[in-house]
């Protein structure tokens, strides 16, 4: 008999990129390399409306509740990945 894992899946940069593409219209040729992972979302071209959509998608996909303070404290893609994986 197999046991089903109830653990929240770990988020990767590719996961976040897929969500950004779905919610915020990221071009298909964009990659989240080390430099982009540490660049703030504003400099990457994302406004607060796009990030609200991304947040809602993250909550559904990774089964987490994200409050406004957590999102505001996550300035970069790497911050978001770390925040999701710490929950």
C-alpha positions in Angstrom: 0.0 0.0 0.0 1.5 3.3 -1.0 1.4 6.4 1.2 0.5 9.7 -0.4 2.6 12.6 0.6 0.8 15.6 2.2 3.8 17.8 2.2 3.7 21.1 0.3 5.7 20.8 -2.9 8.9 22.8 -3.0 8.9 25.7 -5.3 11.6 26.1 -7.9 12.7 29.0 -10.1 11.0 27.2 -13.1 7.7 27.0 -11.1 7.8 30.7 -10.4 8.6 31.5 -14.0 5.6 29.4 -15.1 3.4 31.3 -12.8 4.8 34.7 -13.9 4.1 33.6 -17.5 0.6 32.7 -16.7 -0.3 35.7 -14.6 1.9 38.5 -15.8 2.7 37.7 -19.4 6.4 37.0 -19.2 8.0 36.4 -22.6 8.8 32.8 -23.4 12.5 33.6 -23.8 12.9 35.0 -20.2 14.9 32.9 -17.8 15.3 33.4 -14.0 19.1 33.2 -13.8 21.0 34.2 -10.7 21.0 37.8 -11.6 17.2 37.9 -12.3 16.5 35.9 -9.1 18.1 38.8 -7.1 16.5 41.7 -9.1 13.5 43.4 -7.6 10.2 42.8 -9.3 9.8 46.5 -10.2 13.1 46.4 -12.1 11.9 43.2 -13.8 8.8 45.1 -15.0 6.2 43.8 -12.6 3.7 46.2 -11.0 1.6 45.6 -7.9 -1.4 44.4 -9.9 0.7 41.6 -11.6 2.1 40.6 -8.2 -1.4 40.3 -6.8 -2.3 37.8 -9.5 1.0 36.0 -8.9 0.2 35.8 -5.2 -3.2 34.4 -5.7 -1.8 31.7 -8.0 1.0 30.9 -5.5 -1.6 30.4 -2.8 -3.6 28.0 -4.9 -0.7 26.1 -6.3 1.3 25.7 -3.1 -1.6 25.6 -0.7 -0.3 28.5 1.5 -1.9 31.6 2.9 0.2 34.7 2.1 -0.5 37.9 4.0 0.2 41.4 2.6 3.3 41.8 4.8 4.9 38.6 3.6 4.4 39.7 0.0 5.7 43.2 0.5 8.8 41.8 2.2 9.5 39.6 -0.9 11.2 42.0 -3.2 12.8 39.5 -5.6 12.0 36.2 -7.2 14.5 34.5 -4.8 12.7 36.0 -1.8 9.3 34.6 -3.0 10.8 31.1 -3.6 12.4 31.2 -0.1 9.2 32.4 1.5 7.0 29.7 -0.1 9.6 26.9 0.7 9.8 28.1 4.3 6.0 27.4 4.9 
